[in-house]
Amino acid sequence: MSVNVEEITRDPRGEPATSRLNYSSYRLGRAFNRFAENSALSRGVTLSQLFVLQVLGEGLPLSNAQLARRTFVSSQAAHTVSNELIETGLVERGDHPTNRRVRLVRLTERGWAVLEACHAELREHEDRLAAALGDEFGETLAELLDRAAQVLAGGYFGDDEAEAAAISRRTNGIRPRHIPSRLAAARLRADRTAPDSRS
């Protein structure tokens, strides 16, 4: 049964969801990721695998814990994706120069080739968007978005105090998509077990 929208009364407190940056940035992210995923899948790589390739494409080998943090997933998820990439020959494991217990992952030559092919398509896509938006901001779109993420502490990126404070304000037990870092989780446990200063 179809509903006639004209018969529905809008609450006067309503405002477009697109007027909030969190909603619009999520929508933008989905649009970018849809294009990136199509580019990756045409080369036999999933979107999650592409994120790992992109982070490793900075040129520094990373541990599994570092990779998880940089790709916004749990250590287990990062380990699974790394193993998939190792099986396909796009990533390889190596030794840490000073810590025998830590294994690092890095791109193989084949991994670099796949990443460059995806990035070439992504650059064309980003350039089309930048041309449509103009250059009045004085920064590239990537620089502007990165600066906005830094200002808003997006993903916390090592700010364990801010992360623990955000977790402590939650009012229900629903597990968020973001997995707390070990340091933030330890800080939160310490705060919960500390004697209440108000008593």
MORAKA-V453939 format. One line per field, one symbol per residue. ss: DSSP state (H for helix, E for strand, C for the rest). psi: psi as a letter, one per 30 degrees, with the letter a starting at -180 (. if undefined). Layout:
ss = ???
psi = ???
This chain:
ss = CCCCHHHCCCCCCCCCHHHCHHHHHHHHHHHHHHHHHHHHHCCCCCHHHHHHHHHHCCCCCEEHHHHHHHCCCCHHHHHHHHHHHHHCCCEEEEECCCCCCCEEEEECHHHHHHHHHHHHHHHHHHHHHHHHHCCCCCCCHHHHHHHHHHHCCCCCCCCHHHHHHHHHCCCCCCCCCCCCCHHHHHHHHHHHHCCCCCC
psi = klkjeffkkkkffklkeffkeeeeeeeeeeeeeeeeeeeeffggkleeeeeeeeeffffkklleeeeeefghlleeeeeeeeeeeeefgfllklkkffjffkklklkleeeeeeeeeeeeeeeeeeeeeeeeflgffglleeeeeeeeeeeghkgehfifeeeeeeeffkglgkklekkkleeeeeeeeeeffkkjff.
